[in-house]
Amino acid sequence: MLTEREAKILNIIVEYYIKNGEPVGSSYISSRYRENGRSLSSATIRNIFKKMESKGIVEKTHLSSGRVPTKTGFKLYLSRLIQDFKNNNIKSAELGEISSIHANKDLMSDLEGYAEILERETGAVSLLLLPDFFTARIKRIDFVKLSEKKVLAVIVSVNNIFRETVVEMPYAVSYRELLTASNYINLNFSGLTLFEIKKNLLNSMKNGLNRLNDTVTNIIKIAYENLNKVDEEDGGIIIKGLSNILDERYVKEVRILKNLIENFEKKKNLYHLIAGYINSELTINLDFPVENFSFIISSYSVAGGGKGAFGLVGPLRMDYKKNVSIMRHITHTMIEQMFVK
């Protein structure tokens, strides 16, 4: 779709627009772009602008004769940027404080520490999607009585990250029955993934869950039915740097600010938005549910099973090259130093 000349000029337009938020004129392109050591005339550049405009890559504003990138232009710029990162044509940022962040801490503290660095270094809103529990290895599952018919199921992974989900029982259960149910699961299935635990529980239920009374058997059956909900709870995602969206350079309308806050309050929706890209190493998407905002997602894996992701939400004009570089350095540091051996 783009010639090599157009692609290089598009890079200059996008990066200028990201930095200044203003249209780019032909004189600026002439001062920055060279072919065989020579600059192009303003007339030649204006002709190139017209061709790029006809392709829907740039557009002319009413206030200036310069051009700004369209969303299509942004997407083309970003697709090349991602490819450059994958081909190691762009080096990841060096952040000295990362190397010591994991000292004497558990995985949960480490992950939150990385999310805080990501927010601080980028100035965007940082999202941390904790490792999914369905493929993580489980250390134990405990049941805590909240009321006569309400039980809190606490699931702890081998990395000591936990999830909680409330289970409604059809009848009153005792502390002893809940303890018996959790002991049965932990003695028989500790170290398995939730997927494997569900499979084994299904086989156990078919065989009658020998030596267990009817109430304990029913607790286990109801737990089985609720295990797949564990990754849908709000606890699966952590948000850092929400105050960054108050920057008046990016949010000048109360309507947009309100929409942003509403989206961040819907944690379950955010969780599913990021989880949809968890199998991709790096994703940049310009279609965040709020106009003129975009998001970057970089996935990671941890020892003991489980995949998670870091996300950044910022204005369409955020510095993608810098932010992707920082995010990749963080996720690669985790992989190399801590989790995947």
Secondary structure as GFF3:
##gff-version 3
##sequence-region A 1 341
A	DSSP	alpha_helix	4	20	.	.	.	ID=ss1
A	DSSP	alpha_helix	26	32	.	.	.	ID=ss2
A	DSSP	beta_strand	34	35	.	.	.	ID=ss3
A	DSSP	beta_strand	38	39	.	.	.	ID=ss4
A	DSSP	alpha_helix	42	54	.	.	.	ID=ss5
A	DSSP	beta_strand	58	60	.	.	.	ID=ss6
A	DSSP	beta_strand	67	69	.	.	.	ID=ss7
A	DSSP	alpha_helix	71	86	.	.	.	ID=ss8
A	DSSP	three_ten_helix	96	100	.	.	.	ID=ss9
A	DSSP	alpha_helix	107	122	.	.	.	ID=ss10
A	DSSP	beta_strand	125	129	.	.	.	ID=ss11
A	DSSP	beta_strand	138	145	.	.	.	ID=ss12
A	DSSP	beta_strand	150	157	.	.	.	ID=ss13
A	DSSP	beta_strand	162	168	.	.	.	ID=ss14
A	DSSP	alpha_helix	175	189	.	.	.	ID=ss15
A	DSSP	alpha_helix	194	206	.	.	.	ID=ss16
A	DSSP	alpha_helix	214	226	.	.	.	ID=ss17
A	DSSP	three_ten_helix	227	232	.	.	.	ID=ss18
A	DSSP	three_ten_helix	234	236	.	.	.	ID=ss19
A	DSSP	beta_strand	237	240	.	.	.	ID=ss20
A	DSSP	three_ten_helix	242	246	.	.	.	ID=ss21
A	DSSP	alpha_helix	254	265	.	.	.	ID=ss22
A	DSSP	alpha_helix	267	275	.	.	.	ID=ss23
A	DSSP	beta_strand	282	285	.	.	.	ID=ss24
A	DSSP	beta_strand	293	301	.	.	.	ID=ss25
A	DSSP	beta_strand	307	315	.	.	.	ID=ss26
A	DSSP	alpha_helix	320	334	.	.	.	ID=ss27
A	DSSP	pi_helix	335	339	.	.	.	ID=ss28
###
